[in-house]
Amino acid sequence: MRLRILATSDLHMHLMAHDYLADRPSDRLGLARTASLIQARRAEVSASILLDNGDFLQGGPMGDLAARRLGARDGPHPAIAAMNALDYDAAALGNHDFNYGLPFLRRSLARARFPALAANLTLRRGPDFPAWCLIRRDLVDDRGGRHPLCVGVIGFLPPQTEEWDQDLRDQMRCHDIIQTAQRAVPALRAAGAQLIVALSHSGIGPPDATPRMEHASLALAVLPGIDVVIAGHTHEVFPGPRWQGRPGIDADAGMLAGKPAVMPGFGGSHLGVIDLRFRLQDGIPRLSHATSRAEAVPPDTPICDRVARPLLQDHRRTLRQLSTRIGRSMTPLNSHFAVVGHDAGLRLVNLAQRWHVKHRLEGGPDAHLPVLSASAPY
């Protein structure tokens, strides 16, 4: 009997297969292309689960425009519309999903037809986001018999989230990932979970846990009770050759501490595919074998109309916004040589930032203070 887990991570609003800054189609990124691979891999098996590992609401011009418009619009956030169209079963919240504030996050998730999980997060006001959820699937044996399986999915995000968004510090607390898991996993088992999948919006990291570690996916895999790990946050790909020789990691088989795991890049560049096989033991499905891979989305993968169609209005609005002329420069602007000297493009950004801040300070008690402006060439 077989269950397939499909996973994306760190989409960062790369929904359409389009590079908005270069204004040309992209053959590397975009959930609308990944969706075609998702549908193909789903069709190969009788039972599957589709998960996202966080950082799906923030990033790129479409993300900024959606954040500005969400309060004045009737439809769902474009990322939610795309994920609903693909019938995601669950998602974890990543640190960047909080960048636009809690009210924005709650409004965005209100239209989601899937739970957004954050086990190690508590809010000072209002209900917490769910820590975990249960997903039920029927596994089909060789004779066509069906056997129910209850899958528990739990989400984690970096404890540093509360520090990276300083304006959120009085609104929420982000707790240690490993300590939270040690408390939550027994509760999830008691609720009926026969298999536990950790959506770890966290890098792979070392096998030994340290307090409030940012990269905790390998340390999570070490814990008894965790069966599968989806890693993310660092935009890397696992399994793969760069992980060879590290303690606790099987870079060929895709195992962390002996548990099947995957990290599927970013922006829809890869699809995580974990195949789990089960045998009946006393009439109950027991995990017997697992394989894991991060499958790169081929450049010639077609766009999935099911995902692209609900995004067309936001796509066109983003293109119009970026084509709006805001001024004219008599100096060529680029960042080709930023690392070796002055850069006209960065200087323009610095001047604009300084002008804006000085304008906002006018008439206030801090108007006399000097304004410093910094920008980075990446």
N, C-alpha and C positions, 0 to 999 in steps of 0.2 A: 504494500500500500504506500501511496506517495502523496506528499504535500509539498507544494512549491511556494516559497516566499520570495516575492519580488520587492525590490526596494530602490527608492531614489533618495538623494540627500543633497542639501545645500543647493537647491534650485535657484535661489536668489533672483526670482522673477524672470529667469530665462525661460519664458513660456513659448513664444513664437521663435522659429528658427531664423532669427534676424539679428544682425549686429547693428543696433540703433546708432551707435557713435560713428560707425563707418558708413551707415546707411546702405547696407548690402546684406543679402542672405548669408546665413551662417551654416556651415556644414559640420560644425563641432558641437553646438549647444542648442537647447530648446526642447522643452517638454513635448511640444507638438510632434517632434520627430521621435523622441524616446517612446511616445505613446504607441507608435506603430510596432516597436519592438515589444512593448508590454503586451499588446494584444496578441502578437504572434506567440510569445512564451506562455501566455495564459491558455491559448488554444491547444497547447501540447499536452496539458494535464487535466485531470478531472477535478482537482481541488487546488486552489491557490489563494494567497493572501497578498494584497498590495499595500505597502507601507511607505511613508515618507519620514525622513529622519531630521526634519527641521530646517530653519532658515529658508522658508518658501515665500514669505510675504515681503521681504525687503531686497532691494537691489535693482540697479539699472534705471534708465529713464522711465520705463513703464511703472516701476515700483514707486518712484517719487511722485509721479502724476496721479497714480491711484490713491496714494496717501493724502494728497491734497483734495481729491474729489470725493472721497468715500462718504463723507457726511452729507453730501448733496446729491447722492445718486440713489437710485432705487434698486439697481441690480447688485449682484454679489461682487466682491473683490475679484479681479481677474484670476488670481492664483486659485481662489476657492472655486470659481467657475470651472477652471480647467481640471482641478482635482475631483470635483463632483462629477464631471463628465466621464472621468476614468474610473469612477467608483472606488476610490481609495477606501480602505477599511479602517485605517487609523494613521495618525501622524504624531510625531513628537514636536514640541516647541523648541526652537533653537534660540540662542542669545540674540540674534539679529531680528527675530520676530517681535522683540520688544522695543526696537529702535524708535518707533513712532508713538510709543506710549501705550498704556493699558486700555484707555477708551477705544483707541483705534484697533487694538488687537481684539477686543471683545466684539466690536462692530463687525470686523472682518470674519470672525469665527461664527457669528450668529447664523450665517447662511451655509455653514459647512455641514455636509451630510456624513461626517466622520468625526470621531472624537480627537481632540488635540491634547496630548498628554504631557504632564510635567510633574513627576512624582516628588522631586526634591525642591519644589517651589511652594511657598505659602504666601498668601496675600493678607495684608493688614485690614483691608476693607473688601467686602464682597466675597462671593464664593470662590474657592480655589479651582484651578483647572483640574480635571480628573487626573489621577495618578496612573491609572491603568484601565484596561478594558478587557472584556472577554469576547473572543470571536469563535464561533462554532462552525465546524466543517464536517462533512461526511467523507471519510476515506473509503475508497472503493477497492475491494480485493479482486483477485484473479477470476473469481466466479461471479463477479457483479454484486456481491454483498456489500452493504454499506455499514460503516462503523463510525459512530460519532466521536469527534475529538474536540476538546475545549482548549483553545489557545489563549493564553494570557499575554497581553502586550503592555509593557511598562515603559514610560519615557523619562529621560534624564537630560539635563542641560548643564553647562558649566556653572559652578557656584559663583564664578567671577562676574556673571551676568549683572548682578546687582551693583558691581563696582564699575563696569564699563558704561552703564547708563546711570549716571549719578542722580538724575532727577527721579529715578525709580526707587532710590534707597529707602525712602520713608514709606513706600507703598508695598514693598515685598521683601521677603527673605529667601535666599537661595542656599540650600543646605548641601552638605557633603554627599556626593553621589554614592559612595560605597556604604556609608552608614545608613543612608536612606534605603538602599537596596536590601541591606541585611534585615531591616524591619519590614519592608514591603513584600519581599518574596514569600515568606511564610503566609502572610495574609492573602496573597494572590493564589497560592496553592489551596488554602482553606476555602477560597471562593469557588474552587472547582477547576482551576487551570491544570491541565495535564502536560502542557508544554509552555515554557515561558520564553518570550522573545524580548530582549532589551533593546529599545530604540535609544541608543547612546549618542546624543549630539555632543560628541567628545572624541578627541584623538585617541590613537591606540595606546600610547604611553607604556610605562613599565608594568611588570606583573605585581609588584609590591605596592600596596596602597599607602598613600600619604594624605594627611588632612587636606581637604578641599582641593584635591588635585584636579587640574583642568582636563588632562588627557587620561581618562580612566577606563577606556573600553577593555583593555587587556585585564586590568584588575577586576572589572566586573565579571569577565568570563571566568576568572578564578573562583568566584563565589559558587558554593553549592546551590542548586536550584535554578540557576540561569542556564538555559539550554542553547540559545542562539543570540548572537550579538550583531546588531547593525551599527557600525561606527560612522563618524562623520566629523564635521566642524573644521577639519584641516584641509579639506578639498583634495585629499589624496585617494589613491586607488589601492584596494586590498581585496584579494590576494595579488601579489606581484613580486618581481625579483628584488625590488629595493628593500624588502623586509627580510631577506635571507639572513640567517645566522643570528637572529635576535632571540633571546631567551623567551620561552613560552609561545613562540610563533612558528607555525608551519606555513611558510609563504607559498608553498606549492599546492597544498591541499586546502588552503583557506581556513585555517584553524587558529583560534586564540585559546590558549590553555586547554586544547583538545576540544573546544566547542566550535561549531561552524559559525563563520563570521564573514562580513563583507563591508567594504567601504566604497561606495559607488561614485567617486569623483565629485563633480559639481556641475550645476547648470544643465543637468540631463545628459552629460557626456557619457555616462555609463549607466547600466542597469544592473543592480545586484540581483543575483539569482542563486538561491539556496534550495537545493533539493533534499528533502528529508524522506527517508524510507522507514516504514514501521512494520513490526510483526505483532501478531496477537499473542498476548500472554495472559492467561486466565480471562480471556474474552476482552481484554483492554489493549488498545494500540500502544506499543512501546517503541521508542525511537531506536533503530538498529544501525542506521548508516546515514551519512550526510556528505554532500559535496557542495562546494561553494565556488562561485566565480563572479567577477565584475566584468560584464560584457560591454565592450565599447560599442557605441551606436555607430554603425557604418555611415560614411558620408552620403551615400546614395539612398539612405532610408527615406521613404516618402513621408510627407506630412500627413498626420492623422486628422482628417476633417472633423471628426467627433470632438477633438480638442480645439482645433483652430477656429471653428465656426463661432463659438461663444466669445472668442478673444478678438474678433475682427474689429469691433468698434473701438476697443481700447488700443489695439494696434494702430489703427488709422489716426486716432487722437494723438498718440505718442509721436507718430511721424509728423503730424502737423505742428505739434509743439516744437519739435527739434528743428523744423524748417523755418521757424519764425526768426526773422532777422532782428537782432537786438542792438546792433551797432556795426561800425566799420573800423578796421584797424589798418593803418598805413604800414605797419610792420608785420612781416610774416610770423605767424605763431605756430610753433611746434615744440615738442619736448625731446627731440632727437639727441641733443647734446646736454641735457640737463645735468648729468652726473659729472661733467667736466667744466662747468662754468655757469654763467648767468643764462637764464632761459626766459625769453620774452613771454611765453605763455604763462609760466608760473608767476612772473612779475605782474601780469595783468590780473591774475587771481588774487595776489597779495594786495594790489591796489584796490580792487573791488571790495575785498573783505574789510580793509581799513576804512574805506569811504563809508561803507554801510554801518560799521560799528560807530564811527565818529558821528554819523548822522543820527543814530539812535540815542547817543549820549547827550546830544545837544539839549541845553536847558536843565540838565540834571546835575546832581552833586559830583559826578565823576567826569564831567565834561572836560576838566582841565588835565586829566591824566593822559599820558602818551599811549598810543595804540600800536601794539606790535601785531604783525600779521605773518603767519607761517603757512606754507603749503608744501606738499610732497609730490615728487614726479612719478607717482604710481597710483 
